[in-house]
Amino acid sequence: MTEYGRGPGSEPWHPDDPLYGDGGWGGQQAAQQAQQSYGGQPQYHPQQPQQQYGDWGTGEQHGYGDQSYPQYDEYGQQYAPQQPQHQQHQAPQQHQQPQYDQNGWPTGSYPQDPYAGGPQDPYAQQPAPYGGEQSDYYGAPEAYPPPEPPGRRRPEPEREPEPGTDWDPGPDQGEHAFFAGGDDEDGRDGEPDERRGRGERRGGGDRRGGGKEKKRRSGLACLVVVAVFGGGLAGVSYFGYQFYQDRFGSAPDFAGSGNGEQVTVTIPKGSGGYAIGQVLKKMGVVKSVDAFVAAQAANPDGKNIQDGVYTLQKEMSAASAVELMLSPKSRDNLIIAEGKRNAAVYELIDARLEVEKGTTAKVAETRWKTLGLPDWAVNHPNVKDPLEGFLFPSSYAVAKGQKPEDVLRQMVARATEKYESLDFETKAKSLGLEGPWELVTVASLVQAEGKTHDDFRKMSEVIYNRLKPTNTETNQKLQFDSTFNYLLGQSEIDISESEINSNPDPYNTYTNKGLPPGPIGNPGDDALQAALKPTRDGWMYFVATDGMDKTEFAKTIAEHQRLVDKFNASRGN
């Protein structure tokens, strides 16, 4: 049997099959001659021939009451059964052929189905289970309704027109469940029962136990939607404005040259435009970093802003801040001049930090090993100050509140970085020196004895020539007044020979061969370069003929004596 109760042929298994649903089927009437089983239940009749007690040996089959049953083939077509030769009683029965409409559906009345039971049980031909009751698999209320012939199908109800396209059609036009405050199921109340799901039919009506409730608009839902869309629009607008300002708008900036409140700003070494702008913005000098960067780029000298300490005002325009930082009036850095001895540097640091005099010198004396000297700059004998030559001449951001050791550490780091960049460890050996410590010492002598930068390379050659073992002019003695003045902490030109010859201090190069134990000052860039690249002209002597700025050089002792006479003449001797 197929899904709708039809066999492979053109006729149904049973006209009352609920899955067939043919309202005009004539098989609704009960079979008058159907044999009932015990208890009023239908009895299944096998199709094998049976012998009746009333007719022995004939082999023909007789129904009760001499009624024969129609025979059907495997396709449901009726055919005439083969008549036995010895048939005593024959009850001919005429069968009316079924009529069909143009769509293939049977019409009119139909012959009685021999397997039909009573109208109360369309499946009487099925054997009943124990207990005498038979399950009905198709009569359940949740089952799908059977199809109907095309000619008898009821037309589907016309759908109501769709509501308007306005977002709020109003309570009478129908709303989405989200706005109406009801379940989405309510929107299907007007649909026919055939189009509802099984779950609705199974429930036997409204699942909420009552009739349809009146739909109502949820003001809270509308408020949430408006808030979400409004917030999103505001966020997009804000970020869009920021994007426009970053790409095309002018950077925020103050107007004028400040509000009169001074502030000290420290710019670290190596800071570029953005780094400087960040410091200024943090201190309240400029309003934005971009404004300062733009002003610095617009100023032709903007790239000349150096590290150091500046005295500026708060709430300055970016252009005013750039101009003031380029002016010497704003600079408040500690400047260490080339050739300055450490003793003078210590006093400058004390004054800038506003601490007691001698504080920085004491820190240098007791904590010099913790200030970052390189390994090759320690453990040298007879050195008066281990930090001499390592307080590199430059501009330093030093202000009240800092610690002396921090300032010294910054200077030592700057000198060490410089010496490493010049590759002093390698160059010292190529110049006949024992190490970079001696190279720094040579540079300090060049810085102390040279009067001008043009003299530095000649002065460097004089030092290297006098240090040579083959030097018979001075016997490897430098004979520099600067070393003697250093050990005495003075800067004198007129020094008597008796005073010089009577002092055996290692820094006295009149009485000791070779270099002094260590540097006698802090050489600058020009002196360092001259120590690395001396001239090769054979200079052995030099004299400051004017006693101040002019230095002349000689190669022999005779030339040197003429320079000495010139010097004495300038002094009135």
C-alpha positions as CSV (number, residue, x, y, z in Angstrom):
1,M,0.0,0.0,0.0
2,T,1.3,3.5,-0.8
3,E,1.5,6.5,1.4
4,Y,-2.0,7.6,0.5
5,G,-3.7,4.2,0.7
6,R,-3.6,3.5,-3.0
7,G,-2.3,0.4,-4.6
8,P,-0.2,0.2,-7.7
9,G,-3.4,0.3,-9.8
10,S,-6.0,2.9,-10.4
11,E,-8.3,2.0,-7.5
12,P,-7.8,2.4,-3.8
13,W,-7.2,-0.4,-1.4
14,H,-10.2,0.8,0.5
15,P,-12.5,3.6,-0.3
16,D,-12.6,4.9,3.3
17,D,-8.9,5.2,3.7
18,P,-8.5,8.6,5.5
19,L,-5.3,9.3,3.6
20,Y,-7.1,9.0,0.3
21,G,-9.7,11.6,1.4
22,D,-12.1,11.1,-1.6
23,G,-15.3,12.5,-0.3
24,G,-17.3,11.0,-3.1
25,W,-16.1,7.5,-2.8
26,G,-19.0,5.1,-2.7
27,G,-17.4,2.6,-0.5
28,Q,-18.7,4.3,2.6
29,Q,-21.6,2.0,2.8
30,A,-21.0,-1.2,4.5
31,A,-20.6,-4.4,2.7
32,Q,-23.8,-6.3,3.1
33,Q,-22.4,-9.7,2.7
34,A,-19.1,-9.3,4.4
35,Q,-18.5,-12.0,6.9
36,Q,-18.0,-10.8,10.4
37,S,-15.5,-12.4,12.8
38,Y,-16.1,-13.2,16.3
39,G,-17.1,-10.3,18.4
40,G,-18.1,-8.2,15.5
41,Q,-14.6,-7.8,14.2
42,P,-13.7,-8.2,10.6
43,Q,-12.2,-11.5,9.5
44,Y,-9.5,-11.9,7.0
45,H,-10.2,-14.3,4.1
46,P,-7.3,-15.8,2.4
47,Q,-7.5,-16.1,-1.3
48,Q,-6.6,-19.8,-1.5
49,P,-9.5,-22.0,-2.8
50,Q,-11.4,-23.7,0.0
51,Q,-13.8,-26.6,-0.1
52,Q,-17.2,-26.1,1.3
53,Y,-19.0,-28.7,3.2
54,G,-22.0,-28.4,0.9
55,D,-20.1,-29.4,-2.2
56,W,-17.5,-32.1,-2.0
57,G,-15.0,-32.7,-4.8
58,T,-15.9,-29.8,-7.0
59,G,-13.0,-27.7,-5.8
60,E,-14.8,-24.4,-6.4
61,Q,-15.0,-21.6,-4.0
62,H,-18.3,-20.3,-2.8
63,G,-18.9,-17.4,-0.5
64,Y,-21.4,-17.5,2.1
65,G,-24.8,-16.9,0.6
66,D,-23.5,-18.0,-2.8
67,Q,-21.9,-14.6,-3.4
68,S,-18.6,-14.5,-5.2
69,Y,-15.9,-12.0,-4.8
70,P,-14.3,-10.0,-7.6
71,Q,-10.7,-10.9,-8.5
72,Y,-8.0,-8.3,-9.0
73,D,-4.7,-8.5,-10.6
74,E,-1.5,-7.1,-9.2
75,Y,-2.2,-3.7,-10.6
76,G,-5.7,-3.5,-9.1
77,Q,-7.6,-4.3,-12.3
78,Q,-10.6,-6.6,-12.0
79,Y,-10.6,-9.7,-14.1
80,A,-12.9,-12.6,-14.6
81,P,-11.8,-15.6,-12.6
82,Q,-11.3,-18.9,-14.3
83,Q,-14.5,-21.0,-13.9
84,P,-14.1,-24.6,-13.0
85,Q,-15.5,-27.2,-15.3
86,H,-17.7,-28.8,-12.8
87,Q,-19.6,-25.9,-11.4
88,Q,-23.1,-26.7,-10.2
89,H,-24.1,-23.2,-9.0
90,Q,-23.0,-20.1,-10.6
91,A,-24.2,-16.7,-9.5
92,P,-23.3,-14.3,-12.2
93,Q,-22.6,-10.9,-11.1
94,Q,-22.1,-7.9,-13.2
95,H,-19.4,-5.5,-12.3
96,Q,-19.7,-1.9,-13.2
97,Q,-16.5,-0.4,-14.7
98,P,-15.2,2.6,-12.8
99,Q,-15.5,6.0,-14.6
100,Y,-12.6,8.6,-14.4
101,D,-12.5,12.3,-15.1
102,Q,-10.0,14.1,-17.3
103,N,-7.5,14.2,-14.5
104,G,-7.6,10.6,-13.8
105,W,-9.7,10.7,-10.7
106,P,-12.5,8.1,-10.3
107,T,-16.1,9.5,-10.4
108,G,-19.5,8.1,-9.7
109,S,-20.3,5.0,-7.7
110,Y,-18.0,2.1,-7.4
111,P,-18.5,-1.6,-6.7
112,Q,-18.3,-2.9,-3.3
113,D,-14.9,-3.7,-2.0
114,P,-14.9,-7.4,-1.0
115,Y,-12.3,-6.6,1.7
116,A,-14.2,-3.7,3.1
117,G,-15.4,-3.8,6.7
118,G,-17.9,-1.8,8.3
119,P,-17.9,1.9,7.9
120,Q,-16.8,2.3,11.5
121,D,-13.5,0.5,10.8
122,P,-12.0,1.1,7.3
123,Y,-9.2,-1.4,8.1
124,A,-11.4,-4.4,8.9
125,Q,-9.4,-6.6,6.7
126,Q,-6.4,-6.3,9.0
127,P,-6.0,-8.8,11.7
128,A,-6.8,-7.2,15.0
129,P,-4.1,-7.3,17.8
130,Y,-4.6,-8.9,21.1
131,G,-7.5,-7.5,23.0
132,G,-9.8,-7.1,20.1
133,E,-8.8,-3.4,19.4
134,Q,-7.0,-2.0,16.4
135,S,-4.8,1.1,16.4
136,D,-5.7,3.9,14.1
137,Y,-2.5,5.4,12.6
138,Y,-4.2,7.9,10.5
139,G,-7.0,9.3,12.5
140,A,-4.8,11.1,15.0
141,P,-5.5,14.9,15.3
142,E,-1.9,15.7,14.6
143,A,-1.8,13.8,11.2
144,Y,-1.7,15.8,8.0
145,P,-5.1,16.1,6.2
146,P,-5.5,13.8,3.2
147,P,-5.4,15.3,-0.3
148,E,-8.5,15.8,-2.2
149,P,-9.3,15.5,-5.9
150,P,-8.7,18.6,-7.9
151,G,-12.3,19.1,-8.7
152,R,-13.3,19.1,-5.0
153,R,-10.5,21.0,-3.4
154,R,-11.6,24.1,-1.5
155,P,-10.0,27.3,-2.8
156,E,-7.4,28.8,-0.5
157,P,-8.5,32.0,1.2
158,E,-7.1,35.1,-0.3
159,R,-4.3,36.8,1.7
160,E,-4.8,40.2,3.0
161,P,-2.8,43.0,1.4
162,E,0.7,43.6,2.9
163,P,0.9,46.6,5.3
164,G,2.5,49.8,4.2
165,T,6.2,50.2,3.9
166,D,6.4,52.7,6.7
167,W,8.4,51.5,9.6
168,D,5.6,52.0,12.0
169,P,2.3,50.9,10.3
170,G,0.3,51.3,13.5
171,P,-1.5,48.8,15.7
172,D,-4.3,48.1,13.1
173,Q,-2.0,47.3,10.3
174,G,-0.1,44.6,12.0
175,E,3.4,44.8,13.5
176,H,6.3,42.6,14.0
177,A,6.3,40.6,17.2
178,F,9.4,42.5,18.4
179,F,7.5,45.8,18.4
180,A,4.0,44.4,19.3
181,G,5.3,42.7,22.4
182,G,4.0,39.3,21.4
183,D,5.4,36.1,20.1
184,D,6.1,35.7,16.5
185,E,3.6,32.9,16.5
186,D,0.7,35.4,16.8
187,G,1.3,36.6,13.3
188,R,-0.1,33.3,12.0
189,D,-3.4,33.3,13.8
190,G,-5.2,34.2,10.6
191,E,-3.8,31.3,8.6
192,P,-6.0,28.3,7.9
193,D,-5.5,25.2,10.0
194,E,-4.1,23.3,7.1
195,R,-1.0,25.6,7.1
196,R,-0.2,25.3,10.7
197,G,2.5,23.1,12.1
198,R,1.8,19.9,14.0
199,G,2.7,21.5,17.2
200,E,-0.1,23.9,17.0
201,R,-2.8,21.3,16.1
202,R,-1.5,19.1,18.8
203,G,-2.0,21.8,21.4
204,G,-5.6,22.0,20.3
205,G,-5.6,25.8,20.0
206,D,-3.7,28.7,21.5
207,R,-0.7,27.5,23.5
208,R,-1.1,30.2,26.0
209,G,-4.5,28.9,27.1
210,G,-6.6,31.8,26.0
211,G,-7.7,33.8,23.0
212,K,-5.4,36.1,21.1
213,E,-4.3,39.0,23.3
214,K,-4.4,42.5,21.9
215,K,-1.1,43.5,20.4
216,R,0.6,46.4,22.1
217,R,3.7,48.4,21.1
218,S,6.7,48.1,23.4
219,G,8.1,51.6,24.1
220,L,11.2,50.2,25.7
221,A,12.0,48.2,22.5
222,C,11.7,51.3,20.4
223,L,13.9,53.3,22.8
224,V,16.6,50.6,22.7
225,V,16.6,50.7,18.9
226,V,16.8,54.5,18.8
227,A,19.6,54.4,21.4
228,V,21.6,51.9,19.4
229,F,21.2,53.6,16.1
230,G,21.8,57.0,17.7
231,G,24.9,55.8,19.5
232,G,26.3,54.2,16.4
233,L,25.7,57.4,14.4
234,A,27.3,59.5,17.1
235,G,30.4,57.2,17.2
236,V,30.8,57.2,13.4
237,S,30.5,61.0,13.4
238,Y,33.1,61.4,16.1
239,F,35.7,59.1,14.6
240,G,35.0,60.6,11.2
241,Y,35.7,64.0,12.5
242,Q,38.8,62.9,14.2
243,F,40.0,61.2,11.0
244,Y,39.4,64.4,9.1
245,Q,41.2,66.5,11.7
246,D,44.2,64.1,11.7
247,R,44.4,64.1,7.9
248,F,43.2,67.5,6.8
249,G,42.5,69.7,9.8
250,S,45.0,72.0,11.5
251,A,46.5,70.8,14.8
252,P,45.3,72.3,18.0
253,D,47.5,75.2,19.1
254,F,47.7,78.0,21.6
255,A,47.8,81.7,20.6
256,G,50.5,84.1,21.8
257,S,53.9,83.8,23.5
258,G,52.7,82.3,26.7
259,N,50.7,83.1,29.9
260,G,53.7,84.4,31.8
261,E,54.3,81.3,33.9
262,Q,57.8,80.0,33.4
263,V,58.7,76.4,33.3
264,T,62.0,74.6,33.0
265,V,62.1,71.9,30.3
266,T,64.8,69.3,29.8
267,I,65.2,67.9,26.3
268,P,67.1,64.6,26.2
269,K,70.0,63.9,23.9
270,G,69.0,62.8,20.4
271,S,65.4,64.0,20.6
272,G,63.7,64.7,17.3
273,G,60.7,66.9,16.6
274,Y,58.1,64.5,17.9
275,A,60.0,63.7,21.0
276,I,60.6,67.4,21.8
277,G,56.9,68.1,21.1
278,Q,55.8,65.4,23.5
279,V,58.0,66.9,26.3
280,L,56.6,70.3,25.6
281,K,53.0,69.2,25.6
282,K,53.5,67.3,28.8
283,M,54.9,70.4,30.5
284,G,52.0,72.5,29.2
285,V,54.1,74.6,26.8
286,V,52.4,73.7,23.6
287,K,48.9,72.4,23.0
288,S,49.7,69.5,20.7
289,V,52.7,67.6,19.3
290,D,51.6,68.0,15.7
291,A,51.4,71.8,16.1
292,F,55.1,71.9,17.3
293,V,56.3,69.5,14.6
294,A,54.6,71.7,11.9
295,A,56.1,74.9,13.4
296,Q,59.6,73.4,13.6
297,A,59.3,72.3,9.9
298,A,58.2,75.7,8.9
299,N,61.1,77.4,10.6
300,P,64.3,77.3,8.5
301,D,66.5,76.8,11.6
302,G,64.0,74.4,13.3
303,K,66.4,71.4,13.0
304,N,69.0,73.2,15.0
305,I,67.2,72.8,18.3
306,Q,69.6,70.8,20.6
307,D,69.2,68.8,23.8
308,G,69.5,70.7,27.0
309,V,67.6,72.7,29.6
310,Y,65.3,75.5,28.4
311,T,63.4,78.1,30.2
312,L,60.0,78.6,28.5
313,Q,56.5,79.7,29.3
314,K,53.3,77.7,29.5
315,E,50.6,77.9,26.8
316,M,52.8,79.2,24.1
317,S,52.0,78.9,20.4
318,A,54.1,76.3,18.7
319,A,55.8,78.9,16.5
320,S,56.8,81.0,19.6
321,A,58.2,78.0,21.4
322,V,60.4,77.1,18.4
323,E,61.7,80.7,18.1
324,L,62.5,80.9,21.9
325,M,64.3,77.5,21.9
326,L,66.5,78.7,19.0
327,S,67.4,81.8,21.1
328,P,70.3,81.7,23.6
329,K,68.1,83.4,26.1
330,S,66.2,80.2,26.6
331,R,69.2,77.9,27.1
332,D,69.8,76.9,30.6
333,N,72.2,74.1,30.0
334,L,75.5,73.5,31.8
335,I,78.2,74.1,29.3
336,I,81.6,72.3,29.7
337,A,84.3,74.0,27.6
338,E,87.0,72.1,25.8
339,G,90.1,71.6,27.9
340,K,88.3,72.3,31.2
341,R,89.9,70.5,34.2
342,N,87.7,68.3,36.4
343,A,88.2,70.6,39.4
344,A,86.6,73.5,37.6
345,V,83.7,71.2,36.3
346,Y,82.9,70.1,39.9
347,E,82.5,73.7,40.9
348,L,80.2,74.4,38.0
349,I,78.0,71.4,38.9
350,D,77.8,72.5,42.6
351,A,76.6,75.9,41.5
352,R,74.0,74.6,39.1
353,L,72.6,72.1,41.6
354,E,72.7,74.7,44.4
355,V,74.5,72.3,46.7
356,E,77.4,72.9,49.1
357,K,80.7,73.6,47.5
358,G,82.9,70.6,47.2
359,T,79.9,68.1,47.2
360,T,80.5,67.0,43.6
361,A,84.3,66.7,44.1
362,K,83.7,64.4,47.1
363,V,81.3,62.2,45.1
364,A,83.9,61.9,42.3
365,E,86.6,61.0,44.8
366,T,84.6,58.3,46.7
367,R,82.3,56.9,44.0
368,W,84.3,57.1,40.8
369,K,84.2,53.3,40.3
370,T,80.4,53.4,40.1
371,L,80.1,56.1,37.4
372,G,80.6,54.0,34.3
373,L,84.3,54.2,33.4
374,P,85.4,51.6,30.8
375,D,87.7,48.8,32.0
376,W,90.7,50.3,30.3
377,A,90.4,53.5,32.3
378,V,90.9,52.1,35.8
379,N,93.8,50.9,38.0
380,H,96.4,53.3,36.7
381,P,99.0,54.3,39.3
382,N,99.7,57.8,40.4
383,V,96.5,59.2,38.8
384,K,95.3,62.3,40.6
385,D,91.7,62.1,39.4
386,P,90.4,58.9,37.7
387,L,87.6,60.9,36.0
388,E,90.0,63.4,34.4
389,G,89.5,63.3,30.6
390,F,86.0,61.7,31.0
391,L,83.9,64.7,31.7
392,F,83.3,65.3,28.0
393,P,83.0,68.9,26.8
394,S,79.4,69.4,25.8
395,S,76.1,70.9,26.8
396,Y,74.2,69.1,29.6
397,A,70.7,69.4,31.0
398,V,71.5,70.1,34.7
399,A,69.0,71.6,37.0
400,K,68.3,71.9,40.7
401,G,67.1,68.7,42.3
402,Q,69.4,66.4,40.4
403,K,72.0,64.4,42.2
404,P,75.8,65.0,41.5
405,E,76.4,61.4,40.7
406,D,73.7,61.4,38.0
407,V,75.3,64.4,36.3
408,L,78.8,62.9,36.5
409,R,77.5,59.6,35.1
410,Q,75.9,61.4,32.2
411,M,79.2,63.1,31.3
412,V,81.2,59.9,31.6
413,A,78.8,58.1,29.4
414,R,79.1,60.8,26.8
415,A,83.0,60.6,26.8
416,T,83.0,56.8,26.7
417,E,80.6,56.8,23.7
418,K,82.9,59.2,21.9
419,Y,86.1,57.2,22.5
420,E,84.4,54.1,21.4
421,S,83.1,55.7,18.2
422,L,86.7,56.8,17.4
423,D,88.0,53.2,18.0
424,F,90.6,54.3,20.5
425,E,91.6,50.8,21.5
426,T,92.7,49.9,18.0
427,K,94.2,53.3,17.0
428,A,96.4,53.5,20.1
429,K,98.5,50.6,19.1
430,S,99.1,51.9,15.6
431,L,100.4,55.1,17.1
432,G,103.0,53.3,19.3
433,L,100.9,53.8,22.6
434,E,100.2,51.1,25.1
435,G,96.4,51.7,25.1
436,P,93.5,54.1,24.8
437,W,94.3,55.6,28.2
438,E,97.5,57.0,26.8
439,L,95.7,58.2,23.7
440,V,93.3,60.2,25.9
441,T,96.3,61.6,27.7
442,V,98.0,62.7,24.5
443,A,94.7,64.4,23.4
444,S,94.5,66.3,26.7
445,L,98.1,67.6,26.2
446,V,97.3,68.7,22.7
447,Q,94.2,70.5,24.0
448,A,96.2,72.2,26.8
449,E,99.2,73.3,24.8
450,G,97.6,74.3,21.5
451,K,96.4,77.8,21.2
452,T,94.3,77.4,18.0
453,H,92.8,74.5,16.2
454,D,95.3,74.9,13.4
455,D,98.1,74.2,15.9
456,F,96.6,70.9,17.2
457,R,98.0,68.5,14.5
458,K,101.5,70.0,14.8
459,M,101.3,69.8,18.5
460,S,100.4,66.2,18.3
461,E,103.4,65.5,16.1
462,V,105.7,67.2,18.6
463,I,104.4,64.8,21.4
464,Y,104.9,61.7,19.3
465,N,108.4,62.7,18.2
466,R,109.5,63.5,21.7
467,L,108.2,60.1,22.9
468,K,110.3,58.2,20.4
469,P,113.3,56.2,21.9
470,T,115.5,57.8,19.2
471,N,114.8,61.3,20.5
472,T,118.2,62.8,21.5
473,E,117.0,66.4,21.5
474,T,115.0,66.1,24.7
475,N,115.8,62.5,25.7
476,Q,112.1,61.4,25.6
477,K,111.1,64.2,28.0
478,L,108.0,66.3,27.0
479,Q,109.0,69.4,29.1
480,F,105.4,70.8,29.0
481,D,104.5,73.6,31.4
482,S,100.9,72.4,31.3
483,T,101.7,69.2,33.2
484,F,103.5,71.1,35.9
485,N,100.7,73.6,36.2
486,Y,98.2,70.7,36.5
487,L,99.9,69.1,39.4
488,L,99.9,72.5,41.2
489,G,96.4,73.3,40.2
490,Q,97.4,76.5,38.5
491,S,97.8,78.1,35.0
492,E,101.1,80.0,35.1
493,I,103.3,81.0,32.2
494,D,106.3,82.2,34.1
495,I,107.8,79.2,35.9
496,S,111.4,79.3,37.2
497,E,113.8,76.5,36.3
498,S,114.6,76.0,40.0
499,E,111.0,75.4,40.8
500,I,110.5,73.0,38.0
501,N,113.7,71.0,38.6
502,S,113.1,70.6,42.3
503,N,109.7,68.9,41.9
504,P,109.8,65.1,41.3
505,D,106.1,64.6,40.9
506,P,105.2,62.1,38.2
507,Y,103.1,64.9,36.4
508,N,106.3,67.0,36.1
509,T,107.4,66.2,32.5
510,Y,110.6,68.2,32.9
511,T,112.0,65.7,35.3
512,N,110.2,62.5,34.1
513,K,110.3,60.8,30.8
514,G,107.2,59.9,28.8
515,L,103.6,60.8,29.4
516,P,102.2,61.9,32.7
517,P,100.2,59.2,34.7
518,G,96.9,60.4,33.1
519,P,95.0,63.1,31.3
520,I,95.4,66.7,32.5
521,G,92.1,68.0,31.2
522,N,89.0,67.1,29.0
523,P,89.9,67.2,25.3
524,G,87.3,68.2,22.7
525,D,86.6,66.9,19.2
526,D,89.4,68.7,17.5
527,A,92.1,67.7,19.9
528,L,90.9,64.0,19.7
529,Q,91.1,64.1,15.9
530,A,94.6,65.7,16.0
531,A,95.8,63.0,18.4
532,L,94.7,60.4,15.9
533,K,96.2,62.1,12.8
534,P,99.4,64.1,13.6
535,T,101.4,65.8,10.9
536,R,104.5,64.2,9.5
537,D,106.7,67.3,9.0
538,G,109.3,66.6,11.7
539,W,108.3,69.2,14.2
540,M,110.1,68.9,17.6
541,Y,109.7,72.3,19.3
542,F,107.1,75.1,19.8
543,V,106.9,78.4,21.6
544,A,104.0,80.8,22.3
545,T,105.7,83.8,20.9
546,D,103.1,86.3,22.1
547,G,102.5,84.4,25.3
548,M,98.8,84.1,24.5
549,D,97.4,83.0,21.2
550,K,100.2,82.6,18.8
551,T,102.3,79.4,18.7
552,E,105.3,78.8,16.4
553,F,107.0,75.5,15.7
554,A,110.6,74.5,15.0
555,K,112.4,71.4,14.0
556,T,115.9,72.0,15.4
557,I,117.3,73.4,18.7
558,A,118.7,76.4,16.9
559,E,115.3,77.3,15.5
560,H,113.8,76.8,18.9
561,Q,116.3,79.3,20.5
562,R,115.3,82.0,18.0
563,L,111.6,81.5,19.0
564,V,112.6,81.8,22.7
565,D,114.3,85.1,22.0
566,K,111.2,86.3,20.2
567,F,109.1,85.4,23.2
568,N,111.4,87.2,25.6
569,A,111.3,90.3,23.4
570,S,107.5,90.3,23.5
571,R,107.6,90.2,27.3
572,G,110.1,93.1,27.6
573,N,112.8,90.8,28.9
